[in-house]
Amino acid sequence: MAAELRRLTRAVQEARPLVDVLRHPVRLAGPPGLASLLGRVTRRLGAPEFALDDRGSLDTFERLVSDHLALRDGMGEDLPPAVADEVVDEAARDGFEGLCVRDEVAPADGGPPLAAYAAGDPAAPAVVIVAACGMPARLCEQWMRFLSRTHRVLTWETRALFGQAPSADVPDVGVTAQAGDLFAVMDHFGVRRAHVMCLCGGAVIGLAAAHLDPGRVESLSLWHGDFAAVKGADRTHHQQNLVALMEMAATGPDRAAAIHPVLCQTMLASVPPDLAHLVVYPYATPELLHRYCRLNGEIMTTDVSPWLGAIDQPVLVVSSHDDETAHPAGSKAVAAALPDAVLHLRAHGDHISLFKGDPELMDMARDFIDSATAR
């Protein structure tokens, strides 16, 4: 029963980004007898309370959270309260919150504060993870756990999408401003120079940073980069459709609300269940969707080609022949134009599963960072 309670605690923590932006109380499907234990867990974690309800009455996101928490009898409701509290506290310490220090960082352009995270020895060589736009930082947890064994690892959550009131103004959404956030996070944690590890659309931000201030980027790795705007490179159907939908949703909140159900169904049909509670975050509300489409739309319509010839740092470019999310042709074109790049194309590789931290990929990342540092 203690093991089930630990799993439930971690699941509640993992669902927090999504739960925090949904209407409260978030309804869940589960045995009524679990209400007291569930309330104890949420209070211990400082999380919003849930309400147990019939599954048929839940909306799309409530069903998704219910699936992730997987409430069932025998999850620890018979443990003495003091023991249950100890189990919850221990599980929380072992989670993402225990791994990372979280700070608020002021962006250089005076926008709302950024949620930034740091793990590992502050004296170790630094790695900055530039995640996919709009994704909660904990989606990179496996990468941060692995790399923080030997490095200082930093990351942050996209401007205007986390911790902002719906009525707050959206700051500059351009790629230059988003690259500036990378430097603001480095400055906040006292990091002058770092390897920049970029996932999906984060590859555009990383290349922009290397273009803007090359002295601060020691090396780059670009993992399944979303280079939808690179001239002459093929785009997947996903990239073509997403660019078109984002252009519509970015025009205004009303337009975003109109296409919100369509985009939600598209995303839910294409993400693995074990990551869905994180990957769908920027689609959770029409307001978030509008902001996300403005920010990610800038990324997907930025052609990085003019910058590449002058970026002479070591670069590792990784994709797969069968990536149906971000076409490998973009990665091939980028690698070919960079003066000091190595292209690694795997025979197979699921784009979203990159976030699961495949051991082969993590070893490749570490070996490249170490070799680039030694040069």
N, C-alpha and C positions, 0 to 999 in steps of 0.2 A: 504493500500500500504506500509505503514511503516513496518507492520508485515512481509510482503513478503520480503522486503529489509533486515530486520534483519535475516530472514531465509537464504537468499542468502549469506549474510556476513558470517554467521556461516558455511554454506556449503563450501564456498571458503576456509575458514580456515581449516576445517576438511580434505579437499582434498589436502592441501599443500604438505604433505610428498610425495604423489604419483605424483602430478603435478611437483614438483621440479626436479624429476629424469626423466621425460619424455622429448621428443624433443619439443623445444619451437619454435613458440607458439603452445600450445596445442589447437587443434581444438575442438569446441563444436557445438552441434546442438541447435539452438534456433532462435527466431525471430530476423531478422536483426536490428530492431528498438531498441534492447536492447544493442547494441554494446557500445554506449556512457556510459550508466549506468554501464555496466559491467567493462568497462575501469576505470571508476571513483572508483568503489569498489576495484579493484586490486591495483590501485595506492595508495589508502588510506591505504591499508593493507600491502603495499610493496610486493605484490605477483606478479608472472609472468603474463604477459598479455595473454589473450586468443584470438582466432580467431574464429568467427562464420562461420560455413560451413555446407554443406549438410550432413545429418546423414549417408548417404550411403558411403561417402568418409572417414569416421572415422575408425581408427583402434580399436582393442578390448579395450584398456585402455582409449582411448578418448571417446568411447561410455559409458564406466563405469563412467567416470567423468561427462559426460553429464547427465546421469541418476541421479547422485547424486545432481547436481546443479539444474536440472529440470527447465530450463529457460522457462519462458512463459510471455506473455503480462500481464501488470498490476502489475509488481514487484516493482514499485516505480519510474518509469522513469518520472512521472509527478511531483515528489516532487521538491521543490526549491533546488538548489545545496547545500546551507548552511544547510538546514534541512536534506538532504540526508547524508551529511557528519556527522552530529550529530548522525543519526541513525546508521551508519556504526561504528562510534567510540564507541557508547554505546554497540552495539552487540559484538564488539571485546573485550571490557573490561569484558563482561559476559562470554566469551569463555574460552577455555583451557589456552590461553596465559595470561588471566587475573587471572586465578586461581593459576598458578604456576610461580615460579621463575625458569628461565632456566640458567644454567651455563655450561661451558665446564670444564671437569674434566680430569686431566692427569692420565692415568692408571699406575699402579706400574711398568709394564714391559717396559715403554717408548713408547708404541704404540700411534697412533693418538688419539686426545682428544675425550672423550665421551660426548654426549649430556645428561645432567642430569637435573632433575626437582624436585622441592621441593614445598610443600604446607602445610599450617597450621602453628600453633604457634611453633616457634623454641624451646620453653621451655616445650612443651608437650611430652609425651612418643612417641617414634619413631616407625614407621612402614616402612619397605622397601618392595616395590612391585617388585618382579622379574617376569617380563612379559614373554610371549612366545617369543622365539628367533625371531629376525627380525621384530617384530611388532612396529609400531610407538607408542610413549608413550601415545598419546591421546586416544589410544584404551582403556586405563585404566582410562579414565576421570571420569566415574561414580563412580568407586571405590575411586579415589582420592578425589572427592567432598565429598563423604560420610565420609570417614575416617578422612579427614582433619578437620572436625568439632571438633574433640576431640584429634587428634594426629598430630604429625609432620610426614608427608608422603613424602617419597623419591622414585624416580624410575629413570631409565636411559634407553637409547637406545643401542642396541647391537653394539659392537665394529665392525668397518670396514664396516658397512652397512649404516651409516647415515653421511652425510656431508663429505664424502671422495671422492676425485677425482678418476675416474676409473683407472688411471694409478698408484695410490698409492699402495704400498706393503700391502699385507694382513698380519696383525700381527699374533701372536700365536692364534690358534683357539680352543685350548684345554679347557676342562671343568675347570681345575684349573685356567687358565688365566681368564676365564669368571667369576668365583667366585671371583677372585681378583678384578675385576671391581666393584663388590658389595661393597667390603671393601673400595675401592678408593672413591666411591660415599659417603659412610658414613663418611670417614675421611674429605672429602671436606666440608661437611655440619656440621662438628663438632659433629657427632653422634658416641658414643662409643659402645652402645649396643641397639639392636632393635628387635622387632618382624619381622620375615621375611615371607612375604606372597607370595607364589609362584603359578603361573598360567601355566598350560600345561608343556612345556619343562623347564620352569623356576624352576620346582620342583627339577630337577636334579642339577641345579646350587645352589639352596638353601641348599640342602642336602650336596653338596660338601663344601659349606661355613661353615656349622655346623661341618663338619668333620675336616676342616682345622684349624678353630679357634673358638672352641665352646664357648669361653668366650664372644664373640661378638654377639651371637645369643641367645636372651632371650627365644624365642619360635618360632615355625614354623607352618604355615598352607599350605597344599599342595592341590591345587584345580585342579581336573581332570588332575593329573600328567601324563606326557607322559613317562612311564617307559617301553619303548619298549624292552630294553635289560635285564630286570630282568629275571633271569633264571627260567624256569618253568611256567611263566605267559603267558597267551594267548595274542595274538596281533590281533587287528582289521585288516581287509583288507586294510584300509587306512594306518595303520602303516607299514604293510608289503610292500605295493607298494611304499610308500614314502621313506622308507629306501633304497630300491633298486634303485629308481630313483636318490636319493641324492648321492649314491655311484658313479653313473655314472657321474652326473653333477659336482661332487667335483674333478674329475680327471683333469679337465682343462677347460679354458674358451671356447675352441672350442667345447668340448663335451657338455658343458652347453648350448651353442647356438643351438646345434643340437636338444636337447630335450626341449628347452624352450617353443615352441608352445604347446607341449603335456602337460607339467606341468601347463601352463597357463589355458588351457581348463579344466583340472582336477580341479584346484582350483576354477575357476569361476563357475563351475557346482555345487560346494558343499558349497558355502558361501552365507549367506543371503544378499540380496541387500543392506540393510541399513548399513552393515559393510564391504561390498566388497571393497570400496575405501581405507580402511585401511589394511584389511587382505591380500590383494594381493600385498602389497608394495614390499616384497622381490622377487617377480616374475616379476617386471616391466621391467627389462632389463636382457639380458644374463649375464652381468658382476655381477649385484646384485645377480642373481640366483646362480652363481658359488660361490660367497662368502657365501651366505646363506647356501648352501648345505654343505660347509666345516664346518661352525659353528654349524648348527643344526644337521649335520651328527654326529659330536662328541657327542652331547647331546643324540641323539637317540641310539647310540651304547655304551653308558656308563652304566654298571651295577652298581647300587648304593648299592647292597646287602652287600658288605664287610664293608660299613661304618655304617650300621644301628644299630648294637648292641651297639655301643659306643655313639650314639646320645641320651642323656638322658633328653633333654629338652622336655617340653610339645609340642605335635604335634597333630594338627587336620588334618585328611585326608578326603577329600570330593570327591566323584564321583557319578555316577548314573549307574543303571543297564543297561541302553540302550545307553550309550555313544558309538557312532560308530566311534569316532575319536581316543581317547585314551582308550584302553580296561580297564574296571574297575578291571580286575584281577591283573594288576600291582599295583594299589592302595591298593587292599586287601593284597597282599604279602608284600608291604612296611609297611603298618600299623601293620601287624602281627609281623614283625621283629623289630619294634621300641619299646624300653622299656616303653615309656610313651605316647602312641598314642591313639586317639579316631577316629574310622572310622565312617563316616556318608555317607551311600549310599542312594541316593534318588531313588524313583521308576522311575522317568523320569527326564531327563535333557539333553538339547542340549549343546554340548561342546562349540561351538563358542558363543552361547548366554550368557555364563558365563560373557563375557565382557560387557554385557548390564547392569549389576548391579542389578540383581533380589533382591527385598527388603528382602525376606526371607534369601537369602545367605549373604547379607550385614549385617543383624542383627546377623546372626550366626558368621560371622567373628569378628564383634565388641565384642560380648559376650565372644568369646573364648580368644581374645587378652586381654580383661579386666580381665578375670579369671586367665589367665596365669601370668599377671603382678602382681596380688594380692597374688600369691603363695609365 
